[in-house]
Amino acid sequence: MPAAWTGLNLQPKADSLLISSIDWESPAWKAGIRSGAVLPKVNDLPATLAAMKASRPDETLKLLVY
């Protein structure tokens, strides 16, 4: 099953993910998330690319964004 499409383009950091860009009109864009923000947690767990890829299309993600 493919991962959920958030519209986030991410780069791994030491203890978080950097949001390098956002797809226009994506769920992330509509939620007000913008490039340059940091994503330290996904569903109350440390944010990793693996965690984002493991998300399902029918899943709601809880993102902590700075």
N, C-alpha and C positions, 0 to 999 in steps of 0.2 A: 504494500500500500504506500502511495506517495506521502511525503510529509505535508503538513498543513502549509498553505501559502500565506505568509504574513506580509510579504513585500519588503522584508528587511534584508539588507545585504550587510553581512557581518564579518568582522575581523577579530580573531581571538587576541585577547590581552592576557596578562599574567593571572588575573583573578576575575575576569569579566569578558564581555564581548563589546566591541566598539561598533556602533551602527554607522557604517561608512556611507551608505546611501539608502534611500527609500524609494520604492516603486510608486509612481504617481497613482493616486486613487486606490491604493491598496488598503487592506484593513489597517495596517500600521499608520499609513498617511491619514486615514480618516479618524484614527484615534488620537492624532495630534503629535505623533512621534516624528522627530526630525533627525537628519544626519548629524553626526558629531556627538550624539547622546551615548551614554554608557549603559549597558544592560548587565547588572551584576547578578540578577536572580531570575529564574524561570520557574514558576509554580513553587516558589519558596525554597528552591534548591539552587546551588551555584550554576550560573549560566555557562553552558558549553555548546559547541557546535553539534555535538552528538545529541544533546538533549533537544535542540531545535529540530534536528533531522528526524528524531524519534516521534515527534508530535504527529497526531493524526488529523486529517482534514475536518473531522467532525468535533475536534477537541477545542475547548476554549482555553487559551493560555493566560496565565497571570504573570505579567511582566513588571519587574521593578526597573524603572528607567530614570536615570539622572541626566 
